[in-house]
Amino acid sequence: MIRYCIVLFFLVLQLQAQTTQEACDKLIASGIDALYTKKYARSLELLTEAKTAAESHHWQKQLFLATNNIGLNYYSMLDYGEALEYYFSAYELALKMDSSYEMIVLNNIAVLYLDDNKLEEAEKYFLKAYAIARQHKSNYKIGMYAGNLAAVYNVMKKVEKSEAYLNIALPLTKDEPRLLAQTELTRAENMILRQEYDLAEKTALELLPHLNDIEYSQHKTGILMILSKVYEAKEHNPEKALQMAFQALKVNKDQRVKIEVLDRISDLYRKENNYNKAFAYKDSLISAKDSLSRVRNKILFTNSKIKLELQMYQKELSDNQQRMATERKIGYTLNGIGLIIIITIGWALYNNAVKYRQKRIISERNQQIITLELEKQLREKEVLALLEQEQLKSEIEAKNRKLAAKALDTSNRNELIEDIVNSLSEQPELASNQTLKKHLLQLKKHLQNDNEWNDFLTHFEEVNHGFLVHLKEKHPDLNPNDIRFLLYTYMNLSIKEIATLFSITPEACRKRRERICKKMGIADSMMLYTYLSTL
């Protein structure tokens, strides 16, 4: 009988064993499936549970996969900062594993930097991923990363480097339709940059019939935009260029690409001196930007909500694990005591031991219920306070984005009006045509005066109360133009957008940022936004 009791004891221990690797792999697979169906909250919940299990059991592969895919979730939700943090965590794990995992996360980091228009960083990480792929002699990965590098060099206007990597990528991607379509698209863009319009047109027209499936909608949009540029540059045929642009607008499914297409249509109409339609599509462009801004605001709010839910879930999971560990220890102790009692005293005392154990467990659980109720109330209060803070932060960011959009809109409108005024001023019949002079004066009245900046400062101070006072107190030697530049930076405008507002080149804008940083004692100009956020 003693032998059977010992066997039963170890069977209980096995039934109480922790999560297996197989269960952890299933959690990761389910999390990835939820990611691809855009169920981000569910995906993050599953992957976080898998990550916690992998950390407690020191399962490196599962920990890497869970961490990397959590980063992919935040990347898909446009939360690049959070995504980058998880990618770097995954990269640290990959360094301790096989280098094939390293190149996966390096490519993810590079893609994120490319989307964020940080081209030097994107180039650096793509090159690292490409070097590892060559070490592994993985033709598929070599072709994919070479194509990515070619795309980066196109954006950087380094056409020779782009062409060299395209020559590597094309033969290695011929058996992968989606990858081949992207590589051919990159090659056509390279031809445009090299002004080889005939070859670009031929490549685009050969590829176009193969892009009718919905999964190729982004590729098709890119090809149609290339044809639009070809017909404008090669044939000087704005009508045909507009036709291709309108087709791209119809095919496109991405709101960010829609903004690029609308901007091209407006520019083509402006070049034809059709200012009514140019203004109309410029308005559509502004509306699309506002729509994208609203979507991003909604995503940021959702991200904040998901983060709070994840924090609560992780705390609850940790509490449950601690409670289960405590209960297991108590259970093991009581089982051991019960076993000794059964062996030494016998069945007569066994029943009393069971009753005692049950009373003790019930008492402890009642106490735990009371404690958990109190903790739940405290957590609810903390969550409400955090939600109010996040909502206030989101409202301030939304108002800042509206101010930025208004400033950019005003700048673009004034630039367009100045182009029209300059065009009209060059007309030879201006001196004798009083009606034309009258219209010219009316257009000049639409140009904003100096009160615009004062109005902007007033609205900015209403939204960001106290920021200007703290900035001037801490850095009294800043001039008005420096302060204006810092306000736009604090509103998270890109270098290109700030350059547009100052009517200078992006390079000049970067030099101005470096000069201001030096004046403020900031060593790294890339940390300017972070510094301003702490004021």
C-alpha positions as CSV (number, residue, x, y, z in Angstrom):
1,M,0.0,0.0,0.0
2,I,2.9,2.4,0.8
3,R,4.3,1.8,-2.6
4,Y,1.0,2.7,-4.3
5,C,0.8,5.9,-2.2
6,I,4.3,7.0,-3.3
7,V,3.4,6.3,-7.0
8,L,0.2,8.4,-6.5
9,F,2.2,11.2,-5.0
10,F,4.5,11.5,-8.0
11,L,1.6,11.3,-10.4
12,V,0.1,14.4,-8.7
13,L,3.5,16.2,-9.1
14,Q,3.5,15.4,-12.8
15,L,-0.1,16.7,-13.2
16,Q,1.0,20.0,-11.6
17,A,4.0,20.4,-13.9
18,Q,4.4,23.8,-15.7
19,T,3.6,24.8,-19.2
20,T,5.5,22.7,-21.9
21,Q,7.3,24.1,-24.9
22,E,4.7,22.7,-27.1
23,A,2.0,24.7,-25.4
24,C,4.2,27.8,-25.7
25,D,4.7,27.2,-29.4
26,K,0.9,27.0,-29.9
27,L,0.5,30.3,-28.0
28,I,3.0,31.9,-30.4
29,A,1.4,30.4,-33.5
30,S,-2.1,31.7,-32.4
31,G,-0.6,35.1,-31.6
32,I,0.9,35.3,-35.2
33,D,-2.5,34.3,-36.7
34,A,-4.2,37.0,-34.7
35,L,-1.6,39.5,-35.9
36,Y,-2.2,38.7,-39.6
37,T,-6.0,39.1,-39.1
38,K,-5.2,42.5,-37.4
39,K,-6.6,41.4,-34.0
40,Y,-3.7,43.2,-32.3
41,A,-5.1,43.1,-28.7
42,R,-5.6,39.3,-28.8
43,S,-2.3,38.8,-30.5
44,L,-0.4,40.8,-27.8
45,E,-2.2,39.0,-25.1
46,L,-1.2,35.5,-26.5
47,L,2.4,36.6,-27.3
48,T,2.9,38.2,-23.8
49,E,1.7,35.0,-22.2
50,A,4.1,33.0,-24.3
51,K,7.0,35.5,-23.6
52,T,6.3,35.2,-19.8
53,A,6.4,31.4,-20.0
54,A,9.5,31.4,-22.1
55,E,11.3,33.7,-19.7
56,S,10.5,31.6,-16.7
57,H,11.7,28.4,-18.4
58,H,14.7,30.0,-20.2
59,W,13.4,28.9,-23.7
60,Q,15.5,31.2,-25.9
61,K,13.8,30.4,-29.3
62,Q,10.3,30.9,-28.0
63,L,11.4,34.1,-26.1
64,F,12.9,35.5,-29.4
65,L,9.8,34.6,-31.5
66,A,7.4,36.1,-28.9
67,T,9.4,39.3,-28.5
68,N,10.0,39.8,-32.3
69,N,6.3,39.3,-33.1
70,I,5.2,41.7,-30.3
71,G,7.4,44.2,-32.1
72,L,5.6,43.4,-35.4
73,N,2.3,44.1,-33.7
74,Y,3.4,47.6,-32.6
75,Y,4.9,48.2,-36.1
76,S,1.6,47.3,-37.7
77,M,-0.2,49.7,-35.3
78,L,2.3,52.5,-36.4
79,D,3.7,52.7,-32.9
80,Y,7.3,52.7,-34.1
81,G,8.9,53.6,-30.8
82,E,7.4,50.6,-29.0
83,A,8.1,48.4,-32.0
84,L,11.8,49.4,-32.1
85,E,12.2,48.7,-28.3
86,Y,10.9,45.1,-28.8
87,Y,13.0,44.6,-31.9
88,F,16.2,45.6,-30.1
89,S,15.2,43.2,-27.2
90,A,14.8,40.5,-29.8
91,Y,18.1,41.4,-31.4
92,E,19.9,41.0,-28.0
93,L,18.4,37.5,-27.8
94,A,19.3,36.7,-31.4
95,L,23.0,37.4,-30.7
96,K,23.0,34.5,-28.3
97,M,21.4,32.2,-30.9
98,D,22.0,31.1,-34.5
99,S,22.7,34.1,-36.8
100,S,19.7,33.2,-38.9
101,Y,17.5,34.7,-36.2
102,E,19.7,37.8,-36.1
103,M,19.1,38.6,-39.8
104,I,15.3,38.3,-39.3
105,V,15.2,41.0,-36.7
106,L,17.8,43.1,-38.5
107,N,15.6,43.2,-41.5
108,N,12.6,44.2,-39.4
109,I,14.5,47.0,-37.8
110,A,15.7,48.2,-41.3
111,V,12.1,48.2,-42.7
112,L,10.9,50.2,-39.7
113,Y,13.7,52.8,-40.3
114,L,12.8,52.9,-44.0
115,D,9.2,53.6,-43.3
116,D,10.3,56.3,-40.8
117,N,12.5,57.8,-43.6
118,K,15.7,57.3,-41.6
119,L,17.6,56.1,-44.6
120,E,21.1,55.8,-43.2
121,E,19.9,53.6,-40.3
122,A,17.8,51.5,-42.8
123,E,20.9,51.1,-45.0
124,K,23.1,50.0,-42.0
125,Y,20.7,47.3,-40.8
126,F,19.8,46.0,-44.3
127,L,23.6,45.6,-45.0
128,K,24.0,43.6,-41.8
129,A,21.1,41.3,-42.7
130,Y,22.4,40.9,-46.2
131,A,25.9,40.0,-45.0
132,I,24.5,37.3,-42.7
133,A,22.3,35.9,-45.5
134,R,25.4,35.6,-47.7
135,Q,27.2,33.7,-44.9
136,H,24.2,31.3,-44.8
137,K,24.1,31.1,-48.6
138,S,20.4,31.5,-48.4
139,N,19.4,32.6,-52.0
140,Y,15.9,33.6,-51.0
141,K,17.1,35.9,-48.2
142,I,20.0,37.3,-50.3
143,G,17.5,38.2,-53.0
144,M,15.0,39.8,-50.6
145,Y,17.7,41.8,-48.7
146,A,19.4,42.9,-52.0
147,G,16.1,44.2,-53.3
148,N,15.5,46.1,-50.0
149,L,18.9,47.7,-50.3
150,A,18.2,48.7,-53.9
151,A,15.0,50.4,-52.8
152,V,16.8,52.3,-50.1
153,Y,19.5,53.5,-52.5
154,N,16.8,54.6,-54.9
155,V,15.4,56.9,-52.2
156,M,18.9,58.1,-51.4
157,K,19.5,58.8,-55.2
158,K,22.5,56.4,-55.2
159,V,21.5,54.9,-58.6
160,E,24.7,52.9,-59.2
161,K,24.5,51.1,-55.9
162,S,20.9,50.4,-56.4
163,E,21.5,49.0,-59.9
164,A,24.3,46.7,-58.5
165,Y,22.0,45.2,-55.9
166,L,19.2,44.8,-58.4
167,N,21.5,42.7,-60.6
168,I,22.0,40.5,-57.6
169,A,18.3,40.3,-56.5
170,L,16.6,39.7,-59.9
171,P,17.9,36.2,-60.6
172,L,17.4,35.1,-57.0
173,T,13.7,36.2,-56.8
174,K,12.4,34.8,-60.1
175,D,10.7,31.9,-58.4
176,E,8.9,34.1,-55.8
177,P,6.1,36.1,-57.6
178,R,5.5,38.8,-54.9
179,L,9.3,39.3,-54.3
180,L,9.9,39.4,-58.0
181,A,7.2,42.0,-58.5
182,Q,8.7,44.2,-55.8
183,T,12.2,43.9,-57.3
184,E,10.9,44.7,-60.8
185,L,9.1,47.8,-59.4
186,T,12.4,48.9,-57.7
187,R,14.2,48.4,-61.0
188,A,11.7,50.6,-62.9
189,E,12.2,53.3,-60.3
190,N,15.9,53.0,-60.8
191,M,15.5,53.5,-64.5
192,I,13.5,56.6,-63.9
193,L,16.3,58.0,-61.8
194,R,18.8,57.2,-64.6
195,Q,16.4,58.9,-67.1
196,E,16.1,55.6,-69.1
197,Y,12.4,56.3,-69.7
198,D,12.0,53.8,-72.6
199,L,13.3,50.9,-70.5
200,A,11.3,52.1,-67.5
201,E,8.1,52.2,-69.6
202,K,8.8,48.7,-71.1
203,T,9.5,47.2,-67.7
204,A,6.3,48.7,-66.2
205,L,4.1,47.7,-69.1
206,E,5.4,44.1,-69.0
207,L,4.8,43.8,-65.3
208,L,1.4,45.6,-65.2
209,P,-0.8,42.6,-66.5
210,H,0.5,40.4,-63.7
211,L,-0.6,42.7,-60.9
212,N,-4.4,42.3,-61.2
213,D,-4.8,40.3,-57.9
214,I,-5.7,42.4,-54.8
215,E,-2.5,41.2,-53.1
216,Y,-0.5,43.2,-55.7
217,S,-2.5,46.4,-55.3
218,Q,0.4,48.3,-53.8
219,H,2.8,47.1,-56.5
220,K,0.3,48.1,-59.2
221,T,-0.1,51.6,-57.7
222,G,3.7,52.0,-57.8
223,I,3.9,50.8,-61.5
224,L,1.1,53.3,-62.5
225,M,2.9,56.1,-60.8
226,I,6.1,55.2,-62.7
227,L,4.2,55.3,-66.0
228,S,2.8,58.7,-65.0
229,K,6.3,60.0,-64.5
230,V,7.5,58.4,-67.8
231,Y,4.7,60.0,-69.9
232,E,5.4,63.4,-68.3
233,A,9.2,63.3,-68.7
234,K,9.5,61.4,-71.9
235,E,6.5,62.3,-74.0
236,H,5.6,65.6,-72.3
237,N,2.1,64.3,-72.3
238,P,0.4,65.6,-69.1
239,E,-3.0,64.2,-70.1
240,K,-1.6,60.6,-70.3
241,A,0.4,61.2,-67.1
242,L,-2.8,62.3,-65.3
243,Q,-4.6,59.2,-66.7
244,M,-2.0,56.9,-65.1
245,A,-2.2,58.9,-61.8
246,F,-6.0,58.6,-61.7
247,Q,-5.7,54.8,-62.3
248,A,-3.2,54.6,-59.4
249,L,-5.6,56.5,-57.2
250,K,-8.4,54.0,-58.1
251,V,-6.2,50.9,-57.4
252,N,-4.5,52.2,-54.2
253,K,-5.7,50.8,-50.9
254,D,-3.1,52.6,-48.6
255,Q,-4.0,56.0,-47.2
256,R,-0.4,57.1,-47.0
257,V,0.2,56.3,-50.7
258,K,-3.1,58.1,-51.5
259,I,-1.6,61.3,-50.2
260,E,1.4,60.9,-52.6
261,V,-0.9,60.2,-55.6
262,L,-3.1,63.2,-54.8
263,D,-0.1,65.4,-54.6
264,R,1.1,64.3,-58.0
265,I,-2.3,65.0,-59.6
266,S,-2.4,68.4,-58.1
267,D,1.2,69.1,-59.3
268,L,0.3,67.9,-62.9
269,Y,-2.7,70.2,-63.0
270,R,-0.6,73.1,-61.7
271,K,2.0,72.6,-64.4
272,E,-0.9,72.7,-67.0
273,N,-2.0,76.1,-65.4
274,N,-5.3,74.5,-64.4
275,Y,-5.3,76.1,-61.0
276,N,-8.9,75.3,-60.1
277,K,-8.3,71.6,-60.3
278,A,-4.9,72.0,-58.7
279,F,-6.6,73.7,-55.7
280,A,-9.3,71.1,-55.7
281,Y,-6.9,68.2,-55.5
282,K,-4.7,70.1,-53.0
283,D,-7.8,70.3,-50.8
284,S,-8.3,66.5,-51.3
285,L,-4.7,66.0,-50.3
286,I,-5.2,68.0,-47.1
287,S,-8.4,66.1,-46.4
288,A,-6.5,62.8,-46.9
289,K,-3.8,64.0,-44.5
290,D,-6.4,64.9,-41.9
291,S,-8.0,61.5,-42.3
292,L,-4.6,59.8,-41.9
293,S,-4.0,61.9,-38.8
294,R,-7.4,60.9,-37.3
295,V,-6.6,57.2,-38.0
296,R,-3.2,57.6,-36.3
297,N,-4.8,59.3,-33.3
298,K,-7.2,56.5,-33.0
299,I,-4.4,53.9,-33.3
300,L,-2.3,55.8,-30.6
301,F,-5.3,55.8,-28.3
302,T,-5.9,52.1,-28.9
303,N,-2.2,51.4,-28.4
304,S,-2.3,53.2,-25.0
305,K,-5.4,51.2,-24.0
306,I,-3.8,47.9,-25.1
307,K,-0.6,48.8,-23.1
308,L,-2.7,49.4,-20.0
309,E,-4.6,46.2,-20.5
310,L,-1.3,44.3,-21.0
311,Q,0.2,45.8,-17.9
312,M,-2.9,44.7,-15.9
313,Y,-2.8,41.2,-17.6
314,Q,0.9,40.8,-16.8
315,K,0.4,41.8,-13.2
316,E,-2.6,39.4,-12.9
317,L,-0.5,36.7,-14.6
318,S,2.4,37.3,-12.2
319,D,0.0,37.3,-9.2
320,N,-1.6,34.1,-10.4
321,Q,1.8,32.4,-10.8
322,Q,2.9,33.5,-7.3
323,R,-0.3,32.3,-5.8
324,M,-0.1,29.0,-7.6
325,A,3.5,28.6,-6.5
326,T,2.5,29.2,-2.9
327,E,-0.5,26.8,-3.2
328,R,1.8,24.2,-4.7
329,K,4.2,24.5,-1.8
330,I,1.4,24.2,0.6
331,G,-0.1,21.3,-1.3
332,Y,3.3,19.5,-1.4
333,T,3.8,20.0,2.3
334,L,0.3,18.8,3.2
335,N,0.6,15.9,0.8
336,G,3.9,14.9,2.5
337,I,2.5,15.3,5.9
338,G,-0.6,13.3,4.9
339,L,1.7,10.5,3.4
340,I,3.7,10.4,6.6
341,I,0.5,10.2,8.7
342,I,-0.8,7.4,6.5
343,I,2.4,5.4,6.8
344,T,3.0,6.0,10.6
345,I,-0.5,6.4,12.0
346,G,-2.8,4.9,9.4
347,W,-6.2,5.4,8.0
348,A,-7.7,6.4,11.4
349,L,-5.8,9.8,11.5
350,Y,-5.9,10.4,7.7
351,N,-9.5,11.6,7.7
352,N,-8.7,14.2,10.4
353,A,-5.7,15.4,8.5
354,V,-7.9,15.9,5.3
355,K,-10.5,17.9,7.3
356,Y,-7.8,20.1,8.8
357,R,-6.2,20.7,5.5
358,Q,-9.6,21.7,3.9
359,K,-10.4,24.2,6.7
360,R,-7.0,25.7,6.4
361,I,-7.2,26.1,2.6
362,I,-10.7,27.6,2.8
363,S,-9.5,30.1,5.4
364,E,-6.5,31.1,3.3
365,R,-8.6,31.4,0.2
366,N,-11.2,33.6,2.0
367,Q,-8.4,35.8,3.1
368,Q,-7.0,35.9,-0.4
369,I,-10.4,36.8,-1.8
370,I,-10.6,39.8,0.6
371,T,-7.0,40.8,-0.4
372,L,-7.7,40.5,-4.1
373,E,-10.9,42.6,-3.8
374,L,-8.9,45.4,-2.2
375,E,-6.1,45.1,-4.8
376,K,-8.7,45.1,-7.6
377,Q,-10.2,48.4,-6.3
378,L,-6.8,50.0,-6.1
379,R,-5.9,48.8,-9.6
380,E,-9.2,50.2,-11.0
381,K,-8.4,53.6,-9.5
382,E,-4.9,53.5,-10.9
383,V,-6.2,52.6,-14.4
384,L,-8.7,55.4,-14.4
385,A,-6.0,57.9,-13.5
386,L,-3.7,56.6,-16.2
387,L,-6.4,56.7,-18.8
388,E,-7.2,60.3,-17.9
389,Q,-3.5,61.2,-18.3
390,E,-3.3,59.3,-21.6
391,Q,-6.5,61.0,-22.9
392,L,-5.1,64.5,-22.0
393,K,-1.8,63.7,-23.7
394,S,-3.6,62.5,-26.8
395,E,-5.8,65.6,-26.9
396,I,-2.7,67.9,-26.6
397,E,-0.9,65.9,-29.4
398,A,-4.0,66.1,-31.6
399,K,-4.2,69.9,-31.1
400,N,-0.5,70.1,-31.9
401,R,-1.0,68.1,-35.1
402,K,-3.9,70.4,-36.1
403,L,-1.7,73.4,-35.5
404,A,1.1,71.8,-37.6
405,A,-1.3,70.9,-40.4
406,K,-2.7,74.4,-40.4
407,A,0.8,75.9,-40.6
408,L,1.8,73.5,-43.5
409,D,-1.5,74.2,-45.2
410,T,-0.9,78.0,-45.0
411,S,2.7,77.6,-46.2
412,N,1.6,75.4,-49.2
413,R,-1.2,77.8,-50.1
414,N,1.0,80.8,-50.0
415,E,3.6,79.0,-52.1
416,L,1.0,78.2,-54.7
417,I,-0.4,81.7,-54.7
418,E,3.2,83.1,-55.1
419,D,3.7,80.8,-58.1
420,I,0.5,82.1,-59.6
421,V,1.4,85.7,-58.9
422,N,4.9,85.3,-60.4
423,S,3.3,83.6,-63.5
424,L,0.8,86.4,-64.0
425,S,3.5,89.0,-63.4
426,E,5.5,87.6,-66.3
427,Q,2.6,88.1,-68.8
428,P,3.4,90.9,-71.3
429,E,-0.1,92.2,-71.4
430,L,-0.1,93.0,-67.6
431,A,0.7,96.6,-68.1
432,S,-2.3,97.3,-70.4
433,N,-4.8,94.9,-68.8
434,Q,-6.4,96.5,-65.8
435,T,-8.6,93.5,-65.1
436,L,-5.5,91.3,-64.9
437,K,-3.8,93.8,-62.5
438,K,-6.9,93.8,-60.3
439,H,-6.9,90.0,-60.1
440,L,-3.2,90.1,-59.3
441,L,-3.8,92.4,-56.4
442,Q,-6.6,90.2,-55.1
443,L,-4.2,87.2,-55.1
444,K,-1.5,89.2,-53.2
445,K,-4.1,90.0,-50.5
446,H,-4.5,86.3,-49.9
447,L,-0.9,86.0,-48.8
448,Q,-0.6,85.8,-45.0
449,N,0.9,88.8,-43.1
450,D,3.0,88.9,-40.0
451,N,0.0,88.5,-37.7
452,E,-0.1,84.8,-38.7
453,W,2.9,83.9,-36.5
454,N,1.5,85.8,-33.5
455,D,-1.8,83.9,-33.9
456,F,0.1,80.7,-34.1
457,L,2.0,81.5,-30.9
458,T,-1.2,82.3,-29.1
459,H,-2.8,79.0,-30.1
460,F,0.3,77.1,-29.3
461,E,0.5,78.6,-25.8
462,E,-3.1,77.7,-25.2
463,V,-2.5,74.1,-26.1
464,N,1.0,73.7,-24.5
465,H,0.7,76.0,-21.5
466,G,3.9,77.1,-20.0
467,F,6.2,75.5,-22.6
468,L,7.4,78.8,-24.1
469,V,8.0,80.3,-20.6
470,H,10.2,77.3,-19.6
471,L,12.1,77.3,-22.9
472,K,12.9,81.1,-22.7
473,E,13.9,80.8,-19.0
474,K,16.2,77.9,-19.6
475,H,17.7,79.3,-22.9
476,P,17.4,83.1,-22.9
477,D,19.8,83.6,-25.8
478,L,17.5,82.0,-28.3
479,N,16.3,84.4,-31.1
480,P,12.7,84.4,-32.5
481,N,13.6,82.2,-35.5
482,D,15.3,79.7,-33.1
483,I,12.1,79.6,-31.0
484,R,10.0,79.1,-34.1
485,F,12.1,76.2,-35.2
486,L,12.0,74.6,-31.7
487,L,8.2,74.9,-31.6
488,Y,7.8,73.1,-34.9
489,T,10.3,70.4,-33.7
490,Y,8.3,70.0,-30.4
491,M,5.2,69.4,-32.6
492,N,7.1,66.5,-34.1
493,L,7.3,67.9,-37.7
494,S,9.8,66.3,-40.0
495,I,12.9,68.1,-41.3
496,K,11.2,68.3,-44.7
497,E,8.0,69.9,-43.3
498,I,10.0,72.4,-41.2
499,A,12.1,73.3,-44.3
500,T,8.8,73.9,-46.2
501,L,7.6,76.3,-43.5
502,F,10.9,78.2,-43.5
503,S,11.1,78.1,-47.3
504,I,14.6,76.6,-47.1
505,T,16.2,73.3,-48.2
506,P,16.1,70.2,-45.9
507,E,19.9,70.3,-45.7
508,A,19.8,74.0,-44.6
509,C,17.2,73.0,-42.1
510,R,19.4,70.2,-40.7
511,K,22.3,72.7,-40.3
512,R,20.0,75.1,-38.5
513,R,19.0,72.3,-36.1
514,E,22.7,71.5,-35.4
515,R,23.4,75.2,-34.8
516,I,20.5,75.5,-32.3
517,C,21.5,72.3,-30.5
518,K,25.0,73.7,-30.1
519,K,23.6,76.9,-28.7
520,M,21.4,74.9,-26.3
521,G,24.3,72.6,-25.3
522,I,22.8,69.5,-26.8
523,A,25.5,67.1,-28.1
524,D,23.4,65.0,-30.4
525,S,20.9,66.9,-32.7
526,M,18.8,63.8,-33.0
527,M,18.0,64.1,-29.3
528,L,16.5,67.6,-29.7
529,Y,12.8,66.3,-29.7
530,T,13.4,64.1,-26.7
531,Y,15.0,67.1,-24.8
532,L,12.0,69.4,-25.7
533,S,9.5,66.8,-24.5
534,T,11.0,66.9,-21.0
535,L,10.5,70.7,-20.6
